[in-house]
Amino acid sequence: MPGTLWLMDPAAAAALPVLDAHYAVLGCRTGSSRLDEFLDDIAPHQTNEATETLRSAFAALADGERHPLTVRELAQGTWLTFLEPAQGLAEVIDRYGVAKAVGRPGAYGRQWARHASDAAWTIWIASGRYSSHGAGIAR
């Protein structure tokens, strides 16, 4: 199936467990009430598109869907939300990740967001390479 070739991409394969680990370190497991609370807490800091995309991906994962489009949607929702986190969003991540163990509010959250976005971006780029959107300048 041409739309799933990106799953064999070494960069995407390496990024998937990294992205999963970023959510796990916050205690946000698929289908957990903590994940629902986290999604509610970050919603005011997201665009409507980011909110809908991330919630849709997590809902599909909770329903047992493990399709490539679900993974791609999770990656998209992640980078749409966390690529450039506002101070308030970084502080929400702090609360879920390290509570008050960081000296400057939002410091942990900004680092978490940067690394999660890097992993999500890798997945997004790899999946786009094999989609109908083309292969960029190498085409």
Backbone bond lengths (Angstrom), bond angles and torsions (degrees), N, CA, C in turn:
res aa  C-N    CA-C-N  psi(-1)  N-CA   C-N-CA  omega(-1)  CA-C   N-CA-C  phi
1 M - - - 1.456 - - 1.533 108.82 -
2 P 1.323 119.38 114.58 1.450 122.58 -174.38 1.523 114.17 -57.63
3 G 1.308 118.57 -33.55 1.457 120.95 -177.97 1.511 114.90 -71.46
4 T 1.322 118.04 -6.28 1.463 120.24 -178.59 1.524 112.93 -113.85
5 L 1.321 118.27 2.62 1.457 120.64 -179.58 1.522 112.51 -58.31
6 W 1.315 116.84 -29.90 1.461 120.18 -178.61 1.521 112.05 -62.63
7 L 1.330 117.79 -21.35 1.465 120.18 177.56 1.525 111.59 -64.92
8 M 1.338 116.88 -20.90 1.459 120.69 178.27 1.528 111.78 -89.97
9 D 1.313 117.57 -6.72 1.456 121.69 178.92 1.527 109.00 -64.35
10 P 1.333 118.81 126.38 1.475 120.87 -177.45 1.531 113.53 -58.58
11 A 1.325 117.01 -37.43 1.468 119.53 179.93 1.522 110.81 -66.69
12 A 1.325 116.87 -43.78 1.466 120.17 178.55 1.522 110.66 -66.11
13 A 1.329 116.56 -41.49 1.469 120.27 179.09 1.522 111.14 -61.13
14 A 1.305 117.63 -36.83 1.472 121.19 178.64 1.531 111.07 -75.21
15 A 1.317 117.30 -31.97 1.467 121.00 -176.38 1.517 113.20 -77.09
16 L 1.333 117.98 -29.41 1.468 120.57 -178.23 1.531 113.02 -58.17
17 P 1.333 119.96 -50.94 1.466 118.34 178.74 1.528 113.04 -67.20
18 V 1.317 116.65 -27.56 1.470 120.18 177.32 1.525 109.80 -66.82
19 L 1.318 116.53 -45.84 1.464 119.89 178.74 1.523 110.57 -62.53
20 D 1.323 116.57 -43.68 1.463 121.44 177.17 1.530 110.68 -58.76
21 A 1.315 116.91 -43.21 1.471 121.27 -179.21 1.524 111.53 -64.00
22 H 1.318 117.58 -34.67 1.466 119.90 179.71 1.524 111.41 -63.36
23 Y 1.316 116.88 -42.01 1.463 119.07 177.29 1.537 110.66 -72.11
24 A 1.314 117.21 -36.43 1.469 120.86 -179.40 1.523 111.50 -64.37
25 V 1.326 117.20 -38.02 1.471 119.89 -178.81 1.532 111.27 -65.28
26 L 1.320 116.61 -22.88 1.470 120.17 175.97 1.530 111.26 -85.80
27 G 1.336 116.12 -2.52 1.456 120.26 -178.09 1.517 112.67 79.81
28 C 1.331 115.84 16.32 1.467 121.50 -176.69 1.513 110.55 -96.77
29 R 1.297 115.67 90.02 1.464 121.84 177.61 1.526 108.72 -95.36
30 T 1.320 115.16 146.09 1.460 120.78 -179.00 1.528 110.13 -55.74
31 G 1.317 115.35 129.03 1.456 121.12 178.23 1.521 114.79 83.42
32 S 1.341 117.58 0.98 1.467 119.67 -178.23 1.532 111.02 -87.64
33 S 1.316 115.90 155.68 1.466 119.69 177.57 1.529 110.08 -67.88
34 R 1.334 116.79 -29.49 1.471 119.90 177.93 1.533 110.42 -64.00
35 L 1.321 117.31 -39.11 1.465 120.13 176.89 1.519 109.71 -64.02
36 D 1.325 117.20 -43.98 1.467 120.46 178.48 1.525 110.78 -59.99
37 E 1.334 117.14 -42.62 1.467 121.16 178.13 1.527 110.85 -63.12
38 F 1.333 116.28 -42.95 1.460 121.44 179.02 1.529 110.28 -60.91
39 L 1.326 116.88 -46.90 1.464 120.17 179.43 1.526 111.57 -62.55
40 D 1.325 117.30 -37.60 1.466 120.86 176.16 1.528 110.82 -65.65
41 D 1.345 116.43 -41.23 1.467 120.97 -178.10 1.526 113.41 -68.75
42 I 1.326 117.04 -33.15 1.464 118.80 -178.69 1.532 112.56 -87.36
43 A 1.319 117.57 -15.56 1.472 121.62 -176.09 1.537 113.77 -52.69
44 P 1.334 120.01 -42.62 1.469 118.49 179.94 1.531 113.76 -63.91
45 H 1.327 117.08 -16.08 1.467 121.43 -177.55 1.525 111.94 -102.12
46 Q 1.326 117.65 5.97 1.459 122.39 -177.49 1.523 111.24 -111.07
47 T 1.322 115.05 158.39 1.464 119.77 168.03 1.528 107.05 -76.33
48 N 1.312 116.61 163.66 1.472 119.99 177.21 1.520 111.00 -59.91
49 E 1.335 116.47 -40.63 1.463 120.18 -179.86 1.531 110.94 -62.48
50 A 1.320 116.96 -43.79 1.461 120.49 -179.93 1.526 111.06 -64.45
51 T 1.328 116.88 -42.63 1.466 121.21 179.11 1.522 110.43 -60.27
52 E 1.321 116.48 -49.95 1.466 120.89 -177.93 1.526 111.70 -64.37
53 T 1.320 116.90 -41.67 1.462 121.07 -177.27 1.522 111.04 -66.69
54 L 1.318 116.94 -47.16 1.465 120.40 -178.25 1.526 110.97 -67.01
55 R 1.320 117.09 -44.44 1.476 119.69 178.15 1.529 111.72 -63.27
56 S 1.314 117.26 -39.88 1.456 120.91 178.95 1.533 110.97 -62.93
57 A 1.324 116.41 -43.23 1.473 120.30 179.62 1.524 111.00 -63.61
58 F 1.324 117.00 -46.30 1.466 119.30 -179.73 1.524 111.84 -67.02
59 A 1.326 117.42 -35.37 1.474 120.41 176.99 1.529 110.06 -64.69
60 A 1.322 117.07 -42.42 1.467 120.43 178.53 1.524 110.47 -64.02
61 L 1.326 117.13 -42.20 1.470 120.28 177.94 1.529 110.85 -63.36
62 A 1.331 116.82 -39.75 1.466 120.67 178.74 1.523 111.45 -64.65
63 D 1.336 116.18 -29.93 1.464 120.90 177.95 1.522 112.43 -82.23
64 G 1.312 116.60 2.88 1.459 120.64 177.31 1.515 115.11 90.76
65 E 1.314 117.74 5.94 1.461 120.39 179.59 1.521 110.08 -76.44
66 R 1.309 116.39 130.29 1.461 121.22 178.18 1.525 109.20 -129.47
67 H 1.329 115.26 40.80 1.451 121.41 -178.40 1.528 110.12 -79.83
68 P 1.321 117.66 153.14 1.463 120.38 177.10 1.526 112.70 -55.60
69 L 1.326 117.66 -36.77 1.469 119.03 179.56 1.522 111.88 -66.42
70 T 1.326 117.39 -30.59 1.467 120.52 177.02 1.520 110.05 -66.97
71 V 1.331 116.12 -43.87 1.467 120.68 178.73 1.522 110.13 -64.28
72 R 1.318 116.37 -41.68 1.460 120.33 178.93 1.533 110.73 -63.83
73 E 1.330 116.03 -39.47 1.466 120.94 178.89 1.534 110.74 -65.98
74 L 1.325 117.07 -39.57 1.461 120.40 176.48 1.530 110.26 -62.20
75 A 1.318 116.48 -43.26 1.465 120.31 178.33 1.524 110.45 -62.68
76 Q 1.322 116.85 -45.12 1.462 120.62 -179.62 1.527 110.95 -62.69
77 G 1.327 117.09 -46.79 1.467 120.29 179.66 1.513 111.86 -61.90
78 T 1.327 116.53 -34.22 1.464 120.94 179.86 1.517 111.03 -68.06
79 W 1.325 117.54 -50.56 1.457 116.20 -177.44 1.516 112.44 -73.64
80 L 1.338 117.88 -29.12 1.460 118.77 174.67 1.531 111.44 -62.56
81 T 1.317 115.72 -34.61 1.462 120.82 -177.56 1.522 112.78 -83.64
82 F 1.329 116.63 -44.24 1.460 119.82 -166.44 1.518 115.87 -109.78
83 L 1.338 119.01 2.69 1.457 120.34 -177.25 1.525 111.79 -58.89
84 E 1.300 117.19 -45.43 1.470 121.77 177.17 1.524 108.29 -132.98
85 P 1.342 116.77 79.83 1.473 119.17 -173.92 1.527 112.89 -69.98
86 A 1.313 115.02 136.70 1.459 120.73 172.70 1.519 108.54 -72.53
87 Q 1.317 116.45 161.52 1.466 120.69 -179.14 1.525 111.78 -54.02
88 G 1.304 118.12 -43.97 1.463 120.98 -179.01 1.518 112.22 -61.61
89 L 1.336 116.79 -39.62 1.455 120.62 178.89 1.526 110.79 -66.97
90 A 1.304 117.19 -42.12 1.468 121.03 178.47 1.527 110.61 -61.48
91 E 1.310 117.49 -36.41 1.460 120.57 178.73 1.532 111.75 -70.57
92 V 1.325 117.46 -32.91 1.465 120.28 174.72 1.526 108.99 -62.68
93 I 1.324 116.89 -45.31 1.465 120.92 178.48 1.519 110.23 -61.06
94 D 1.328 117.62 -40.67 1.478 121.34 176.01 1.525 110.85 -53.18
95 R 1.338 116.19 -47.62 1.468 120.47 -177.04 1.524 111.90 -60.12
96 Y 1.314 116.58 -37.07 1.462 120.14 -179.17 1.524 111.99 -81.85
97 G 1.322 117.12 -28.90 1.459 120.26 -174.98 1.506 115.54 -91.25
98 V 1.305 117.05 -54.76 1.470 119.72 -172.84 1.521 113.70 -132.88
99 A 1.302 116.49 6.15 1.471 121.59 -178.98 1.524 110.18 55.27
100 K 1.317 118.26 -117.62 1.468 120.78 -176.03 1.525 112.46 -106.86
101 A 1.324 117.53 24.02 1.468 121.32 -176.97 1.530 113.31 -79.02
102 V 1.325 117.55 -7.69 1.458 121.10 -178.42 1.519 109.05 -104.76
103 G 1.325 116.12 138.89 1.463 121.11 -177.73 1.520 114.21 -65.00
104 R 1.312 117.46 -48.21 1.467 121.51 -178.35 1.518 110.09 -99.40
105 P 1.322 117.94 126.10 1.462 120.16 178.57 1.531 111.30 -56.66
106 G 1.314 115.49 130.90 1.454 121.12 177.82 1.515 114.97 89.28
107 A 1.328 118.35 -7.41 1.473 120.62 -176.98 1.528 111.09 -63.19
108 Y 1.307 116.73 -49.27 1.469 120.31 178.63 1.528 109.82 -64.37
109 G 1.314 116.10 -44.01 1.456 120.94 -178.11 1.516 113.02 -59.85
110 R 1.322 117.32 -39.99 1.466 120.43 178.53 1.526 110.91 -66.02
111 Q 1.336 116.92 -41.19 1.468 119.82 178.49 1.523 110.82 -67.04
112 W 1.337 116.53 -43.92 1.468 120.72 177.89 1.522 109.50 -57.46
113 A 1.326 116.10 -47.68 1.468 121.20 -178.02 1.529 111.03 -61.96
114 R 1.322 116.55 -40.45 1.465 119.44 179.96 1.526 111.40 -63.12
115 H 1.323 116.52 -47.06 1.465 120.36 -178.22 1.535 112.02 -70.36
116 A 1.326 117.41 -39.19 1.460 120.29 176.95 1.529 110.28 -64.58
117 S 1.324 116.70 -40.30 1.463 120.77 178.20 1.525 111.39 -65.27
118 D 1.332 116.86 -39.11 1.468 120.32 177.68 1.523 110.52 -59.54
119 A 1.332 116.37 -46.77 1.470 120.10 179.48 1.526 110.56 -64.52
120 A 1.327 116.35 -44.31 1.469 120.67 -179.56 1.522 110.93 -64.06
121 W 1.311 116.57 -40.61 1.453 121.17 -179.47 1.528 110.36 -63.10
122 T 1.332 117.07 -41.57 1.465 121.43 178.64 1.528 110.57 -59.75
123 I 1.323 116.18 -45.22 1.472 120.81 179.01 1.527 109.91 -63.47
124 W 1.319 116.32 -44.80 1.463 121.55 -178.29 1.528 110.85 -61.93
125 I 1.324 116.79 -45.87 1.465 120.94 -179.37 1.523 110.18 -65.47
126 A 1.339 117.23 -45.71 1.468 120.30 -179.70 1.524 110.66 -61.76
127 S 1.327 117.74 -40.58 1.459 119.98 -178.70 1.518 111.37 -70.14
128 G 1.305 117.84 -31.94 1.458 121.51 178.18 1.512 112.94 -71.60
129 R 1.319 115.66 -26.38 1.459 121.50 -179.25 1.528 111.22 -62.51
130 Y 1.320 116.08 -28.38 1.459 120.50 -176.69 1.517 112.55 -111.07
131 S 1.315 116.93 16.94 1.465 119.73 -177.96 1.527 109.96 -102.16
132 S 1.299 115.54 -176.78 1.455 120.34 179.29 1.538 111.80 -74.68
133 H 1.323 117.25 -3.76 1.459 120.52 -179.45 1.523 112.19 -78.80
134 G 1.322 117.59 -8.21 1.452 119.58 176.44 1.513 113.16 95.58
135 A 1.298 114.52 -178.05 1.460 121.17 -174.58 1.520 111.48 -118.40
136 G 1.290 118.36 31.42 1.460 120.17 175.92 1.516 113.37 65.50
137 I 1.315 117.00 -142.99 1.455 121.58 -175.44 1.521 112.74 -72.03
138 A 1.328 117.48 -18.82 1.467 120.47 -179.20 1.520 112.01 -78.18
139 R 1.276 116.97 -5.39 1.478 122.23 -175.39 1.513 112.71 -66.49
